Structure formats: structure tokens, C-alpha cells
Amino acid sequence: MGSSEGLGASSKPSTQAPPKQYGVTKPISMAGPTVLDLKKTQQLEKFLADSGLYESKEEASKREEVLQRLEQIVKSWVKQLTRLKGYTDQMVEDANAAIVTFGSYRLGVHGPGADLDTLCIGPSYVNREEDFFYTLHDILANVDEVTELQPVPDAHVPVMKFKFHGISIDLLYASISCLIVPHELDISDVSVLHNVDEPTVRSLNGCRVADQILKLVPNVEYFRTTLRCLKFWAKRRGVYSNVTGFLGGVNWALLVARVCQLYPNAVPSMLVSRFFRVYTQWRWPNPVMLCPIEENELGFSVWDPRRNPRDRTHLMPIITPAYPCMNSSYNVSTSTLRVMMEQFEYGNRISGDIELNKVCWSALFEPYIFFEGYKNFLQIDIVAADVDDLRAWKGWVESRLRQLTLMIERDTFGKLQCHPYPQEYIDASRQCAHSAFFMGLQRKQGEAVQEGQQFDIRGTVEEFRHSVNMYMFWKPGMDIHVSHVRRRQIPCYAFPDGYKRTRPSKSAQLENPSKSFHENEISGSELGERNSKRKHDDRVKQDVKLKRHSPSRPLESSTKGNLCLGACDMPVDSVSDCQVSKNVESVNLSNSVQDELDRRMSPEAQTGSASNSSVVTSISSDGGSPEDIRSVSVAGYAEDNTRAVEATTNCRFEDTTYRADSVKLGNHNILTCGNNEVLQDGLQTQLEPNAMSGMFLDSKESFHTEAMQKSAIRRLSLTSTA
């Protein structure tokens, strides 16, 4: 685990840090807060409270009552099953089940209306397939306070979703190898994993990981405030969604916990700033780890790129601290990693201004204006006969949206970049139950453009629709439509303020001062070239081609209008601001001059019909290899107590995936020394050295976690000498 050096050297009474080392490396800085830091922390806490991130005492009391009521139900359920299975009266009397929480509630960072993540722990003779998903399901269905009951037995972590007294609950089940569940069960003890299956391990891991996180941070209250802040920021900036390929609650908790370990005496205002400073410099796919990866005789698979080929493809490894250690962010793709790095850069820039008293905290939480960031979008419309059907159907489609991103990356060799936006939009004017998601599209920056070259993703979209239509619980009325829309065609229901902006706002321009992230901002010379090019329409090929598809699934309710997306083909010239063409298109996105992507589609291109494609194939969960080459701007800070000076260094990451036959770092600026030190020319503020490369370079094929990470953490500390 490493030495106990570090925290014991601090004598600041305000931190009261225990004299031991947290994490796999020594801290970057032991500096405590200044008077200004304490003042900014008070301002941050006030901002979070004013933003409504803390639940009231009444709601907290209601949650506790719901948990007690739920525990009574499951205890009664287990006793009933014990009697039905023929056990003795004494066994029936001793029979027990426990309800434990995990996620934001267990970490203490939940807000008003947040879901309540719960785990039911039962004895070995009560199984998940029949007893939990059938018997307990029927019991809950007859409870008056329970609504919207939805079992999801085929999920990666099987779950039962419902509302209890208006509080949303995700209930998991784990059957441990005991005839009687102890009243004081220590779930963090590895013995609970004996003789259980993989789904049970995954179910138990949520609670075990939450407990470990709280044990591995220096100050729990500072961690909670910082995490609450960063989760709020991630939601405002559109990067909070595990299912879409961004990061979920446990991912953000692990990232924040690592920063708390690196700056053990820092207060929340400092930790927020250091969070962005650290992760703009993090050289992914170097893993984020709170503790060494533990091997165990139980034999469960742990994250290990040496042995598991799939682990080598992970782009943003964030490793859970409880055995078996897993990558909690395997959903991240090249496109979503790019978007998150952009947002980290934005947060780093604004937090630097906050430190210099240029702006207040509210500037950090400005919402990301998604529809002003791109010119071309995929619109995914999901419809069903009623609200209940839509809830199940939408959950399935949303879980597959990540596959669409991976497939587009695969089929365009990473040259067409996608930005799936996790927010759901609803058209209340439709007769059928409706939900829509949008995905921004743009050509990869720096790619050479050849006249007439196009991205043909028609087959990609069709493959995605085929996979979605394999839904086992499909019902008449469930339908999906994928269409290409331009910025001016975005429907008005996607704008909560009731209007659409036709030009980027000043805030959007400030957010994207460089064309390295978006191509929407243009210079005066570019604008002149664009106007000149638009005078030669005959020289520009049509960017988007539409192809008519015939419906392959006979739908009984199609004549009732509940499947209709309002597919009225019309020229774009006739579409008003609050109208959108509902054509379901197979899309050819041109890889010609990006400026021409903003041109309107000709009337001839507007012919196409909505359809629901037949089921022909499914998609592998791996989706395909993402583009390996990516560029980011690495920003570091050298600071003292009164000012922060930004020093930005550009570096390029190349070939950072690890292959089975030969494993090496493709970054030619990196030198691997005999003592596993990793250096980079011109950039001394690097973070953790490449743990994965260290694993491969180790001739004895053993983990040396602390040795692999010490040297590079030391380099980052050069920027935090205060």
C-alpha cells in the first residue's frame, strides 16, 4: 500500500488528517487553505445550497421511512418463502433479509428527488430468478404505495425499478452463502463473496465500493461537498450519463476521491480547481486507482490488461477500489472522451478565473448550449402506444445509443465525430407517447478534405435500428426513427425557453475560443470565403442523401396514428422555426468543406419515408475499435498563495491502445527508464505514469502499483509547490 509518509507532516489543525498515506502515491501537495480559500469554500457551499442541491429534513425523513417499510416487506417475503420451502418453524423465525443502500445516498451526496439505490441481501435458498423477480414482484405490485413497477432481469446488474411513496427506487438482489443473514452483516468483508455468482458479485459491489471510497479519502465532508459540486457541474455541461458513454455517479466519485488523496489538506474550493487541473493533464488510458489492484484466491476476474484483451481497449479506465477491482467507465468511447476533455478544459479555464477573482462560482455552472455547438445532428425519435410501454422501450433504446456512437466511429475510422447528448426531449403535442435524443456530428479536426468525399453511414444507421428492433419485449406501437437534421431544423420542443437561437451566443463563443474543439466559430476571412463559395452552388455536391425505406414490421396500430412521426415530406425552405422535417433518413454526411454542411437540403433531397427496419443482426457489446489517435491541450498551473499563472503545453497522444501481440507506448515523446520512470519532452507536469505499460514492461508480470505511479505524480507536484 505504500509508506505512511505524507499526511503526518501536516500540523494544520483545520484538516485533522490522520498520519497515513492515502492512495497509491504520496500527495502532490500538503498545502492547507488560505483565508481566501476558506472564503471561497463558503461561497461555493452557499451557491450549492441556493441551487437546491440539498434535500429538506422532511424529504430525508420520508426516505428513511420508505427504507424501513421496504425492509419490513422483504423480511416478511423471506419468512414466507422459508415456510413454503419446508424449513422448520425455528428457521422461519430466524429467517432474515437486509436492505442496504449504495450510490449517492450511501455516499451522502444525494439531492432532492434523487433515486434511492438499494440492495436486498437474502439467504442462499432464496434465488433471484423466481423468488425475487416473481414472488417479490407480485408482493410489491399489491402494495398501494408502489407504482411504476418495472423488473429488468436481463440487465448487466439485474434490477427492479419502482416508486415507493413517490421516491424512485432501484432494488438489486444478492443471495449470499448463508442460511441465515446476520443482523450485523459486514458487507465490506470479502467473505460475502464466497460461493456466489457473477451477477451477485456485481450487485454487492455497489455497496462495497461506496464503503471503500469513504475509507480512502482524507476528509469525508470535503469529499462530499466537492463531489456534489462536480456532479452538478457534469449535469449542467452534459457529461453526466454512464449509459450514453460519459460518466455516472460512481465514476465521478472515484475521480473526486483521487484528487482528495492527491491534495489531502485542501478544502472544497481548492479541490474543485485541482480536479480540473489534474484531469486536463491526465494521460488516458492511464488508470485512476484509489488503491492497488487486489488479487484474491476467490478467482474473480479483475481489471488487468495483461490477461484480458478487452481491458486493453478501455480508453478511460477508472478502477473500483473493492475486490474484484473493475473498470467502472468501460462505456467511454473516443467521441465521449473527446467531449469530456473539452469540458475539463472549460472547467479548468473558469476555475482559474475564479481563483483570480475574475468571475464568481455561477460562471462554472453555465449550461452547455448543445445545439449551438454543431451544425448537423442525428435525431432519434422513440414512440410507443402509452407511457408504460414507452418507459420500457425508451430504456432499451437509450442503452443502445452508445452502440450507435461506436458503430459510427468504427465505420468512419474515427473521422466522423459524434456527440451524444444525454438529455431527453419530449414532444407533448404528439398523440402517442414520445421521447427524443440528439447526437451532434462533425468531421474530425485536421482531416484533409477531398472534393466530393462523403461519409456514408446509411448502413450504420440501419444496423443500429436492426439491433434495437431485437427487443425481446416489443409490443405494437413501439417504433424508432433516426433522421438527419440541420441546426435550423431542430424542433422547438427541444428549447425549454420557447425559442431557438440562430447565431452562437457570446457565452458559446467564449466557451469555444479555438477551432480545435468546434468548427462553428469562423474568422472574417473564412466568412468571406464562405460567402464566395455560396455563389457557386453548381460546384457543391449535395451533402446529405436520403433513401426511401419500406416498413418491414407489420404494425397493427399504424393506422391509429400512434406510430406517426408527422412524416410530411417538404422542402426545407418551407420549414418554419417551430417545424422539423420528420423524414427518416439514411445519412451520407459529406466530408467536403465543412462550411457547406450548413447549406439547406434541396427539395429533391427531401423525399423519404419513415420506417421501422426488420431485425437482421445484433451488435456486439464491444462495438469495434475506436480511433486511437487524439489530441488534447494540456494545461498546468504554477501557483503561489496570491496568483495562478497558466502554462499551457500541447502534446499529442498516439496509439495508446494495447494490443495482444505487441504492447508499447506509441507516444514517441515518452521515454521509459530502467526504474519505470516515465518522462516526456517539454512537459514536466504529467500525472500518473502509464500503469498499464508498467504492467507489461515488468519482466516478472507482477503489479508494482506504487512504483509505477510515484515518479509522474512527483512531476505534477512541481506545479503545486505552494
QUIDA-V146823 format. One line per field, one symbol per residue. phi: phi as a letter, one per 40 degrees, with the letter a starting at -180 (. if undefined). A space follows every 10 residues. Layout:
phi=???
//
This chain:
phi=.hccchcccc bccccfccca cbgcbcccac cccccccccc cccccccccc cgcbcccccc cccccccccc cccccccccc cccccgcccc ccccdaabbb bagccccgbc bdgccbcbbc bbcccbcccc cccbccdccc ccccccbfca cbcccdbdab babbfgccbb bbbbbccbcb cccbcccccc ccccfbccdc cccccdcccd ccdccbbcbc cccccccdcc cccccccgbb accchcbbdc cccccccccc ccbcbccdcc ccccdccccc bcccccccbc accccaccgc cbcaccbbdc cccccbcbcc cbcccbccbc ccbdcccdcc cccccccccc ccccccgcbc ccccbccccc cccbbbacbb cbbacacccc dcccdccccc cdccccccdc cbfgcbcbbc ccccbbcccc cccbabbbbc bacccgccbb cgcbccbccc cccccccccc dcbcbdhcab bbbcbcdccd ccccbccgab ccbccccccc cbcbccbbbc cbcccccccc cccccbcccb cccbbbbcbc cbbcbccccc gcbccgcbca ccdccccbba ccccbcbbcc bcdcdccccc ccdccccibc abcccbabbc ccghccccca bbcbbbbbbb cbabbcbbbc bbbbfccbbc cabacccccb bbcccgcbbb cgbcbccccc cccccccccc fbcbdcccbc cccccccccb cc
//
